[in-house]
Amino acid sequence: MKKSNWKKGLSFTLLTTIFGLMLAIQFQTIKEPIVRDTRDMWELRDDLKEEQQLQVKLLSEIRKYDEIIETYKLEENENPEAALKETLNVLKEEAGLTEVEGPGVIITIDRLFSEDILGMELDNISPDLLKRLINELNSYDAEEISIQGRRLINSTVIRDINGQTKMDNYSLNTYPIEIKVISENAEKLYNRMNASTTDEDFAIDNLKLTISEPIDTITIPAYDDTIRVKNMKPVEKEEGGK
């Protein structure tokens, strides 16, 4: 009896540890330097809308993880090992650690005019422009995204390093740049992207967007780098084993 209770306790401890890790990844944010806000009213309204959508998404994630924990509590008495394995697989999928397939579109970013035509060296795609595109795709219900064959997850960092735009530690300086997007309603995503004015923003930077027709099955690989979580550490046991 004591051995059974020990197994249950160990399984629940492992589950809560995994859950804490995945939740930290889900909510991890990147610290930005404080700058003076120069946005106009329309930009502020757009940003507010994005934040509200993010809040709804995060609340939905919290409810989902609460349901996972409740399900585990109900199943752990019957088969704790199976319940733990099932929950681990769900959390790995949510964290982007498994390959996924589904309907979607492929977006290609390429040069609008070559350096020979313009007679000058062209800059790489800016991190802000790429992040703006990703935010727009997310607002149109994109579920999974990969850029140049690399999975985009919640802790992914897109930034300028020494004049090069990088996604985590990988440079995005080779054209064309291929972005795969999986969405449950690929047709809706396709129509909204075609009606968007985002391509005009890219044209200003001498870039063009090409959006494929909806595709029945797109494969996006698992995230293959090490996930680093900040501001987390194991809980130290108190004296007496408590």
Backbone as CSV, one residue per row, in Angstrom:
resi,resn,N_x,N_y,N_z,CA_x,CA_y,CA_z,C_x,C_y,C_z
1,MET,0.838,-1.212,0.000,0.000,0.000,0.000,0.870,1.258,0.000
2,LYS,1.895,1.193,0.836,2.780,2.352,0.902,3.510,2.542,-0.425
3,LYS,3.882,1.405,-1.059,4.579,1.498,-2.348,3.684,2.117,-3.406
4,SER,2.398,1.740,-3.391,1.436,2.289,-4.356,1.282,3.789,-4.154
5,ASN,1.156,4.210,-2.900,1.022,5.643,-2.611,2.278,6.404,-3.019
6,TRP,3.441,5.753,-2.838,4.708,6.399,-3.238,4.755,6.603,-4.746
7,LYS,4.283,5.586,-5.503,4.263,5.698,-6.962,3.337,6.826,-7.394
8,LYS,2.168,6.908,-6.765,1.225,7.981,-7.116,1.822,9.354,-6.832
9,GLY,2.474,9.439,-5.671,3.082,10.721,-5.322,4.174,11.119,-6.277
10,LEU,4.996,10.137,-6.687,6.078,10.403,-7.630,5.520,10.822,-8.980
11,SER,4.475,10.116,-9.438,3.866,10.441,-10.737,3.291,11.850,-10.721
12,PHE,2.614,12.195,-9.639,2.006,13.526,-9.571,3.083,14.603,-9.511
13,THR,4.185,14.320,-8.806,5.286,15.280,-8.737,5.892,15.503,-10.107
14,LEU,6.089,14.410,-10.871,6.631,14.540,-12.224,5.698,15.338,-13.110
15,LEU,4.403,15.059,-12.988,3.424,15.777,-13.808,3.445,17.267,-13.518
16,THR,3.418,17.631,-12.242,3.395,19.053,-11.897,4.687,19.748,-12.316
17,THR,5.812,19.017,-12.266,7.081,19.596,-12.720,7.037,19.879,-14.208
18,ILE,6.558,18.883,-14.989,6.439,19.060,-16.449,5.463,20.172,-16.760
19,PHE,4.339,20.187,-16.055,3.326,21.220,-16.273,3.884,22.611,-16.008
20,GLY,4.644,22.743,-14.927,5.238,24.034,-14.601,6.210,24.494,-15.658
21,LEU,7.002,23.542,-16.184,7.966,23.868,-17.231,7.265,24.352,-18.488
22,MET,6.235,23.611,-18.934,5.533,23.980,-20.157,4.776,25.301,-19.996
23,LEU,4.193,25.503,-18.819,3.468,26.749,-18.576,4.412,27.938,-18.581
24,ALA,5.614,27.737,-18.038,6.602,28.817,-18.046,7.005,29.167,-19.463
25,ILE,7.147,28.131,-20.299,7.477,28.374,-21.705,6.356,29.147,-22.378
26,GLN,5.093,28.759,-22.054,3.925,29.383,-22.682,3.845,30.879,-22.373
27,PHE,4.223,31.244,-21.150,4.054,32.634,-20.731,5.341,33.441,-20.736
28,GLN,6.431,32.822,-21.175,7.717,33.531,-21.160,7.677,34.750,-22.071
29,THR,8.188,35.854,-21.594,8.232,37.083,-22.399,9.654,37.595,-22.477
30,ILE,9.913,38.384,-23.487,11.247,38.943,-23.688,11.266,40.389,-23.207
31,LYS,12.233,40.714,-22.351,12.319,42.071,-21.833,12.824,43.017,-22.910
32,GLU,12.153,44.108,-23.083,12.516,45.104,-24.088,12.929,46.388,-23.377
33,PRO,13.860,47.145,-23.956,14.214,48.433,-23.347,13.041,49.387,-23.387
34,ILE,12.891,50.192,-22.358,11.781,51.136,-22.274,12.028,52.308,-23.218
35,VAL,11.062,52.572,-24.096,11.167,53.694,-25.028,9.892,54.525,-24.936
36,ARG,9.982,55.758,-25.385,8.823,56.641,-25.343,7.771,56.168,-26.340
37,ASP,6.508,56.122,-25.887,5.409,55.641,-26.726,5.015,56.726,-27.717
38,THR,5.200,56.445,-29.005,4.861,57.430,-30.041,3.727,56.939,-30.942
39,ARG,2.981,55.935,-30.485,1.906,55.399,-31.312,0.719,56.353,-31.364
40,ASP,0.028,56.369,-32.522,-1.172,57.181,-32.616,-2.374,56.387,-32.129
41,MET,-3.575,57.000,-32.192,-4.775,56.385,-31.629,-5.083,55.046,-32.298
42,TRP,-4.941,54.981,-33.634,-5.284,53.753,-34.349,-4.298,52.638,-34.028
43,GLU,-3.031,52.990,-33.894,-2.042,51.984,-33.530,-2.296,51.458,-32.124
44,LEU,-2.680,52.359,-31.215,-2.990,51.939,-29.849,-4.203,51.011,-29.816
45,ARG,-5.212,51.314,-30.640,-6.400,50.476,-30.694,-6.071,49.096,-31.262
46,ASP,-5.200,49.062,-32.264,-4.780,47.777,-32.832,-4.008,46.953,-31.806
47,ASP,-3.109,47.649,-31.084,-2.324,46.957,-30.063,-3.218,46.448,-28.935
48,LEU,-4.220,47.250,-28.566,-5.162,46.833,-27.522,-5.936,45.593,-27.960
49,LYS,-6.332,45.572,-29.229,-7.051,44.419,-29.758,-6.183,43.169,-29.707
50,GLU,-4.907,43.321,-30.064,-3.988,42.187,-30.025,-3.807,41.679,-28.592
51,GLU,-3.686,42.605,-27.640,-3.517,42.215,-26.247,-4.760,41.504,-25.724
52,GLN,-5.941,41.974,-26.134,-7.176,41.316,-25.718,-7.273,39.906,-26.285
53,GLN,-6.856,39.759,-27.546,-6.856,38.426,-28.155,-5.872,37.507,-27.442
54,LEU,-4.716,38.061,-27.062,-3.723,37.278,-26.337,-4.257,36.855,-24.974
55,GLN,-4.978,37.782,-24.302,-5.542,37.468,-22.988,-6.549,36.331,-23.088
56,VAL,-7.397,36.375,-24.116,-8.382,35.316,-24.319,-7.676,33.985,-24.554
57,LYS,-6.607,34.022,-25.360,-5.858,32.797,-25.663,-5.207,32.230,-24.410
58,LEU,-4.600,33.108,-23.587,-3.948,32.649,-22.373,-4.949,32.072,-21.376
59,LEU,-6.117,32.706,-21.258,-7.155,32.178,-20.366,-7.628,30.813,-20.834
60,SER,-7.721,30.663,-22.158,-8.104,29.367,-22.719,-7.057,28.308,-22.402
61,GLU,-5.773,28.696,-22.481,-4.689,27.764,-22.163,-4.754,27.358,-20.695
62,ILE,-5.024,28.319,-19.814,-5.109,28.020,-18.380,-6.230,27.019,-18.111
63,ARG,-7.396,27.246,-18.736,-8.526,26.327,-18.549,-8.174,24.933,-19.047
64,LYS,-7.463,24.871,-20.182,-7.099,23.573,-20.754,-6.164,22.812,-19.821
65,TYR,-5.164,23.529,-19.263,-4.235,22.851,-18.361,-4.915,22.455,-17.050
66,ASP,-5.866,23.259,-16.602,-6.644,22.877,-15.418,-7.411,21.585,-15.665
67,GLU,-7.969,21.470,-16.875,-8.703,20.252,-17.230,-7.773,19.045,-17.291
68,ILE,-6.537,19.260,-17.792,-5.565,18.176,-17.844,-5.236,17.679,-16.441
69,ILE,-5.042,18.609,-15.524,-4.722,18.233,-14.143,-5.880,17.482,-13.506
70,GLU,-7.101,17.957,-13.733,-8.275,17.293,-13.164,-8.420,15.886,-13.728
71,THR,-8.185,15.753,-15.036,-8.269,14.433,-15.656,-7.228,13.497,-15.062
72,TYR,-6.034,14.029,-14.853,-4.970,13.211,-14.272,-5.331,12.772,-12.854
73,LYS,-5.905,13.660,-12.088,-6.279,13.311,-10.713,-7.295,12.180,-10.684
74,LEU,-8.206,12.188,-11.683,-9.222,11.144,-11.738,-8.635,9.800,-12.170
75,GLU,-7.617,9.860,-13.046,-7.067,8.627,-13.607,-5.906,8.051,-12.805
76,GLU,-5.288,8.856,-11.960,-4.054,8.399,-11.320,-4.282,7.210,-10.392
77,ASN,-5.489,7.092,-9.809,-5.757,5.962,-8.928,-5.825,4.650,-9.695
78,GLU,-6.257,4.694,-10.955,-6.396,3.484,-11.758,-5.084,3.117,-12.456
79,ASN,-4.472,4.089,-13.145,-3.233,3.809,-13.881,-2.403,5.088,-13.940
80,PRO,-1.672,5.411,-12.888,-0.925,6.684,-12.850,0.140,6.799,-13.925
81,GLU,0.811,5.676,-14.273,1.862,5.736,-15.285,1.295,6.100,-16.655
82,ALA,0.158,5.487,-17.016,-0.463,5.768,-18.310,-0.965,7.205,-18.370
83,ALA,-1.540,7.676,-17.248,-2.039,9.047,-17.200,-0.899,10.044,-17.346
84,LEU,0.231,9.759,-16.706,1.397,10.639,-16.790,1.944,10.678,-18.213
85,LYS,2.031,9.499,-18.858,2.536,9.432,-20.219,1.636,10.184,-21.188
86,GLU,0.331,10.012,-21.020,-0.628,10.704,-21.896,-0.513,12.219,-21.737
87,THR,-0.409,12.666,-20.490,-0.299,14.097,-20.226,1.007,14.666,-20.770
88,LEU,2.089,13.909,-20.636,3.383,14.346,-21.153,3.319,14.535,-22.665
89,ASN,2.662,13.599,-23.364,2.541,13.710,-24.820,1.751,14.949,-25.220
90,VAL,0.682,15.240,-24.468,-0.134,16.426,-24.755,0.684,17.697,-24.563
91,LEU,1.436,17.761,-23.474,2.226,18.959,-23.183,3.368,19.128,-24.180
92,LYS,3.977,18.024,-24.619,5.036,18.109,-25.629,4.472,18.647,-26.942
93,GLU,3.265,18.217,-27.283,2.632,18.715,-28.502,2.334,20.200,-28.392
94,GLU,1.840,20.621,-27.231,1.524,22.037,-27.016,2.784,22.895,-27.043
95,ALA,3.905,22.353,-26.607,5.154,23.119,-26.562,5.865,23.151,-27.910
96,GLY,5.343,22.417,-28.899,5.966,22.410,-30.218,7.081,21.397,-30.369
97,LEU,7.104,20.384,-29.510,8.179,19.401,-29.528,7.830,18.163,-30.351
98,THR,6.725,18.206,-31.080,6.344,17.101,-31.955,6.010,17.631,-33.347
99,GLU,6.219,16.811,-34.347,5.862,17.188,-35.719,4.350,17.241,-35.856
100,VAL,3.848,18.222,-36.610,2.407,18.358,-36.790,2.061,18.463,-38.274
101,GLU,0.846,18.029,-38.601,0.345,18.129,-39.968,-1.057,18.716,-39.940
102,GLY,-1.408,19.409,-41.020,-2.745,19.972,-41.110,-2.883,20.856,-42.325
103,PRO,-4.095,21.346,-42.578,-4.312,22.247,-43.715,-3.673,23.602,-43.457
104,GLY,-3.311,24.298,-44.527,-2.716,25.618,-44.344,-2.275,26.243,-45.647
105,VAL,-1.381,27.210,-45.519,-0.847,27.912,-46.694,0.668,28.053,-46.531
106,ILE,1.320,28.316,-47.655,2.758,28.589,-47.643,2.971,30.009,-48.151
107,ILE,3.654,30.814,-47.346,3.945,32.208,-47.698,5.428,32.306,-48.071
108,THR,5.694,32.930,-49.191,7.075,33.106,-49.645,7.426,34.591,-49.651
109,ILE,8.550,34.926,-49.039,9.065,36.297,-49.032,10.296,36.339,-49.932
110,ASP,10.281,37.239,-50.916,11.409,37.330,-51.845,11.691,38.793,-52.160
111,ARG,12.817,39.031,-52.820,13.171,40.386,-53.236,12.178,40.881,-54.287
112,LEU,11.803,42.142,-54.195,10.938,42.739,-55.198,11.766,43.129,-56.424
113,PHE,12.902,43.785,-56.172,13.857,44.126,-57.234,15.238,43.669,-56.794
114,SER,16.053,43.236,-57.738,17.388,42.751,-57.408,18.344,43.917,-57.155
115,GLU,19.490,43.599,-56.555,20.498,44.617,-56.292,21.039,45.199,-57.601
116,ASP,21.093,44.378,-58.647,21.590,44.858,-59.951,20.686,45.946,-60.512
117,ILE,19.387,45.776,-60.353,18.440,46.769,-60.883,18.514,48.063,-60.075
118,LEU,18.578,47.933,-58.759,18.587,49.124,-57.906,19.971,49.760,-57.811
119,GLY,21.012,48.993,-58.108,22.364,49.529,-58.044,22.857,49.794,-56.647
120,MET,22.335,49.056,-55.659,22.759,49.241,-54.278,22.559,47.944,-53.508
121,GLU,23.313,47.819,-52.412,23.183,46.626,-51.577,21.895,46.708,-50.775
122,LEU,21.182,45.608,-50.707,19.885,45.585,-50.037,20.006,45.033,-48.619
123,ASP,19.214,45.592,-47.716,19.203,45.131,-46.326,18.416,43.831,-46.200
124,ASN,18.675,43.108,-45.107,17.895,41.913,-44.810,16.510,42.321,-44.320
125,ILE,15.595,41.362,-44.271,14.269,41.633,-43.741,14.401,42.073,-42.288
126,SER,13.643,43.078,-41.889,13.757,43.601,-40.523,12.984,42.710,-39.549
127,PRO,13.473,42.563,-38.318,12.764,41.759,-37.314,11.352,42.274,-37.059
128,ASP,11.181,43.608,-37.020,9.864,44.174,-36.739,8.862,43.806,-37.828
129,LEU,9.303,43.833,-39.081,8.410,43.498,-40.189,7.998,42.030,-40.128
130,LEU,8.943,41.171,-39.818,8.646,39.746,-39.730,7.724,39.447,-38.543
131,LYS,7.978,40.091,-37.411,7.118,39.879,-36.242,5.715,40.417,-36.484
132,ARG,5.609,41.507,-37.249,4.293,42.047,-37.585,3.497,41.040,-38.414
133,LEU,4.180,40.374,-39.348,3.524,39.359,-40.164,3.062,38.187,-39.297
134,ILE,3.911,37.753,-38.377,3.562,36.635,-37.495,2.360,36.993,-36.618
135,ASN,2.353,38.218,-36.086,1.222,38.654,-35.265,-0.073,38.666,-36.069
136,GLU,0.027,39.083,-37.324,-1.164,39.104,-38.170,-1.657,37.682,-38.439
137,LEU,-0.731,36.769,-38.718,-1.116,35.373,-38.938,-1.786,34.794,-37.697
138,ASN,-1.253,35.103,-36.525,-1.861,34.616,-35.287,-3.258,35.189,-35.082
139,SER,-3.447,36.460,-35.465,-4.772,37.069,-35.323,-5.776,36.452,-36.291
140,TYR,-5.270,35.797,-37.352,-6.133,35.108,-38.317,-6.216,33.610,-38.015
141,ASP,-5.949,33.250,-36.766,-6.119,31.871,-36.276,-5.086,30.889,-36.813
142,ALA,-3.869,31.359,-37.045,-2.788,30.420,-37.366,-2.508,29.574,-36.129
143,GLU,-2.335,28.286,-36.321,-2.114,27.379,-35.198,-0.641,27.023,-35.036
144,GLU,0.041,26.752,-36.137,1.461,26.424,-36.096,2.165,27.131,-37.250
145,ILE,3.405,27.567,-37.005,4.174,28.302,-38.023,5.615,27.800,-38.028
146,SER,6.181,27.684,-39.216,7.620,27.424,-39.339,8.198,28.431,-40.330
147,ILE,9.435,28.833,-40.089,10.139,29.766,-40.971,11.437,29.104,-41.409
148,GLN,11.599,28.961,-42.715,12.782,28.289,-43.272,12.980,26.906,-42.646
149,GLY,11.869,26.202,-42.425,11.949,24.838,-41.906,12.170,24.734,-40.416
150,ARG,12.118,25.865,-39.696,12.316,25.837,-38.249,11.031,26.252,-37.540
151,ARG,10.657,25.482,-36.553,9.392,25.671,-35.836,9.424,26.941,-34.998
152,LEU,8.343,27.698,-35.078,8.175,28.893,-34.252,7.383,28.496,-33.012
153,ILE,7.947,28.742,-31.824,7.238,28.460,-30.577,7.173,29.728,-29.744
154,ASN,6.546,29.632,-28.576,6.301,30.833,-27.777,7.570,31.496,-27.261
155,SER,8.633,30.720,-27.104,9.879,31.314,-26.599,10.840,31.712,-27.716
156,THR,10.414,31.573,-28.978,11.269,31.942,-30.100,11.570,33.441,-30.087
157,VAL,12.818,33.794,-30.354,13.245,35.194,-30.374,13.643,35.576,-31.799
158,ILE,13.043,36.643,-32.311,13.415,37.184,-33.623,13.993,38.575,-33.378
159,ARG,15.248,38.769,-33.734,15.896,40.039,-33.421,17.061,40.293,-34.375
160,ASP,17.579,41.514,-34.314,18.727,41.905,-35.124,20.004,41.704,-34.310
161,ILE,20.938,40.944,-34.871,22.228,40.723,-34.222,23.330,41.089,-35.218
162,ASN,24.032,42.162,-34.924,25.122,42.630,-35.791,24.674,42.819,-37.240
163,GLY,23.500,43.414,-37.400,23.024,43.715,-38.743,22.340,42.560,-39.456
164,GLN,22.193,41.410,-38.776,21.524,40.261,-39.370,20.273,39.909,-38.573
165,THR,19.179,39.664,-39.295,17.952,39.233,-38.637,18.064,37.743,-38.357
166,LYS,17.848,37.385,-37.092,17.973,35.976,-36.711,16.726,35.509,-35.974
167,MET,16.380,34.270,-36.234,15.314,33.584,-35.497,16.006,32.628,-34.550
168,ASP,15.965,32.937,-33.262,16.825,32.301,-32.276,18.274,32.529,-32.731
169,ASN,19.015,31.502,-33.084,20.407,31.716,-33.506,20.619,31.464,-34.992
170,TYR,19.547,31.432,-35.761,19.650,31.111,-37.180,19.358,32.343,-38.034
171,SER,20.259,32.636,-38.952,20.138,33.830,-39.791,19.042,33.654,-40.839
172,LEU,18.345,34.760,-41.101,17.314,34.780,-42.142,17.776,35.748,-43.231
173,ASN,18.867,35.418,-43.867,19.447,36.316,-44.872,19.501,35.689,-46.266
174,THR,18.834,34.549,-46.445,18.803,33.870,-47.737,17.380,33.880,-48.279
175,TYR,17.245,34.323,-49.518,15.920,34.398,-50.136,15.765,33.315,-51.202
176,PRO,14.541,32.846,-51.422,13.312,33.256,-50.751,13.196,32.665,-49.340
177,ILE,12.426,33.345,-48.478,12.131,32.864,-47.130,10.762,32.190,-47.175
178,GLU,10.720,30.933,-46.768,9.462,30.176,-46.817,8.842,30.066,-45.427
179,ILE,7.582,30.451,-45.337,6.848,30.384,-44.077,5.658,29.443,-44.264
180,LYS,5.633,28.358,-43.502,4.506,27.426,-43.542,3.561,27.724,-42.382
181,VAL,2.280,27.746,-42.674,1.281,28.087,-41.664,0.175,27.043,-41.674
182,ILE,-0.090,26.453,-40.522,-1.194,25.508,-40.386,-2.352,26.214,-39.691
183,SER,-3.541,26.058,-40.241,-4.740,26.653,-39.656,-5.920,25.725,-39.911
184,GLU,-6.791,25.600,-38.940,-7.967,24.742,-39.096,-8.827,25.218,-40.257
185,ASN,-8.897,26.544,-40.443,-9.659,27.110,-41.561,-8.678,27.799,-42.506
186,ALA,-8.020,26.983,-43.336,-6.993,27.510,-44.239,-7.585,28.459,-45.275
187,GLU,-8.811,28.201,-45.689,-9.459,29.051,-46.690,-9.673,30.459,-46.134
188,LYS,-10.112,30.540,-44.900,-10.335,31.837,-44.253,-9.008,32.586,-44.095
189,LEU,-7.970,31.864,-43.678,-6.647,32.477,-43.524,-6.161,33.022,-44.865
190,TYR,-6.327,32.242,-45.912,-5.906,32.644,-47.253,-6.638,33.917,-47.699
191,ASN,-7.951,33.948,-47.505,-8.745,35.106,-47.931,-8.374,36.359,-47.148
192,ARG,-8.157,36.220,-45.854,-7.845,37.392,-45.032,-6.450,37.926,-45.339
193,MET,-5.513,37.035,-45.611,-4.165,37.491,-45.971,-4.163,38.192,-47.326
194,ASN,-4.982,37.710,-48.260,-5.055,38.349,-49.573,-5.738,39.704,-49.501
195,ALA,-6.629,39.885,-48.516,-7.308,41.169,-48.353,-6.497,42.140,-47.505
196,SER,-5.412,41.653,-46.904,-4.588,42.484,-46.024,-3.711,43.440,-46.829
197,THR,-3.264,44.484,-46.161,-2.344,45.451,-46.792,-0.897,45.211,-46.357
198,THR,-0.658,44.054,-45.730,0.693,43.750,-45.255,1.700,43.738,-46.390
199,ASP,1.266,43.283,-47.580,2.192,43.234,-48.715,2.728,44.617,-49.071
200,GLU,1.942,45.679,-48.774,2.399,47.041,-49.041,3.552,47.414,-48.103
201,ASP,3.463,46.970,-46.848,4.553,47.226,-45.899,5.834,46.534,-46.358
202,PHE,5.697,45.335,-46.896,6.869,44.612,-47.386,7.439,45.270,-48.634
203,ALA,6.550,45.787,-49.491,7.002,46.425,-50.730,7.859,47.653,-50.436
204,ILE,7.550,48.352,-49.345,8.347,49.516,-48.957,9.794,49.107,-48.700
205,ASP,9.985,47.891,-48.181,11.328,47.375,-47.911,11.850,46.519,-49.067
206,ASN,11.271,46.713,-50.255,11.680,45.982,-51.454,11.511,44.461,-51.297
207,LEU,10.411,44.077,-50.693,10.098,42.664,-50.515,8.684,42.393,-51.010
208,LYS,8.448,41.192,-51.497,7.111,40.822,-51.954,6.662,39.542,-51.251
209,LEU,5.355,39.489,-50.979,4.748,38.324,-50.361,3.980,37.541,-51.414
210,THR,4.180,36.247,-51.434,3.396,35.370,-52.298,2.711,34.341,-51.410
211,ILE,1.389,34.249,-51.518,0.613,33.349,-50.666,0.036,32.237,-51.530
212,SER,0.298,31.000,-51.173,-0.191,29.866,-51.950,-1.693,29.677,-51.740
213,GLU,-2.311,28.962,-52.639,-3.685,28.520,-52.436,-3.703,27.597,-51.213
214,PRO,-4.855,27.462,-50.532,-4.921,26.543,-49.383,-4.475,25.128,-49.763
215,ILE,-3.669,24.535,-48.907,-3.127,23.189,-49.120,-3.737,22.255,-48.078
216,ASP,-4.132,21.059,-48.527,-4.811,20.124,-47.623,-3.923,19.663,-46.476
217,THR,-2.665,19.359,-46.782,-1.772,18.846,-45.736,-0.409,19.519,-45.810
218,ILE,-0.059,20.197,-44.739,1.259,20.817,-44.593,1.932,20.184,-43.377
219,THR,3.201,19.886,-43.495,3.952,19.305,-42.381,4.909,20.331,-41.801
220,ILE,4.812,20.530,-40.493,5.705,21.454,-39.793,6.514,20.646,-38.784
221,PRO,7.850,20.762,-38.823,8.693,19.918,-37.955,8.606,20.308,-36.492
222,ALA,9.087,19.416,-35.664,9.173,19.699,-34.230,10.288,20.702,-33.972
223,TYR,10.162,21.444,-32.888,11.237,22.354,-32.464,12.414,21.492,-32.020
224,ASP,13.599,21.737,-32.597,14.724,20.836,-32.345,15.855,21.448,-31.534
225,ASP,15.645,22.624,-30.991,16.664,23.238,-30.141,16.334,22.996,-28.674
226,THR,17.282,23.343,-27.817,17.054,23.234,-26.377,16.168,24.389,-25.917
227,ILE,15.122,24.073,-25.178,14.246,25.108,-24.633,14.803,25.563,-23.296
228,ARG,15.104,26.839,-23.217,15.648,27.394,-21.975,14.573,28.224,-21.289
229,VAL,14.336,27.908,-20.035,13.315,28.605,-19.260,13.985,29.420,-18.172
230,LYS,13.703,30.733,-18.169,14.290,31.617,-17.167,13.375,31.725,-15.944
231,ASN,13.961,32.174,-14.851,13.217,32.486,-13.632,12.504,31.277,-13.055
232,MET,13.080,30.071,-13.236,12.543,28.868,-12.614,13.692,28.088,-11.988
233,LYS,13.428,27.498,-10.830,14.414,26.644,-10.194,13.691,25.612,-9.344
234,PRO,14.313,24.447,-9.113,13.656,23.411,-8.308,13.391,23.909,-6.894
235,VAL,12.295,23.422,-6.315,11.974,23.766,-4.935,12.856,22.952,-4.004
236,GLU,13.543,23.634,-3.103,14.428,22.939,-2.186,13.623,22.375,-1.023
237,LYS,13.966,21.136,-0.646,13.273,20.493,0.470,13.664,21.161,1.781
238,GLU,12.689,21.322,2.624,12.974,21.888,3.935,13.527,20.790,4.833
239,GLU,14.170,21.191,5.899,14.713,20.216,6.847,13.575,19.412,7.435
240,GLY,13.812,18.117,7.578,12.764,17.256,8.099,12.008,16.544,6.992
241,GLY,12.396,16.832,5.697,11.784,16.128,4.572,10.487,16.695,4.114
242,LYS,10.068,17.868,4.577,8.800,18.480,4.190,8.960,19.251,2.914
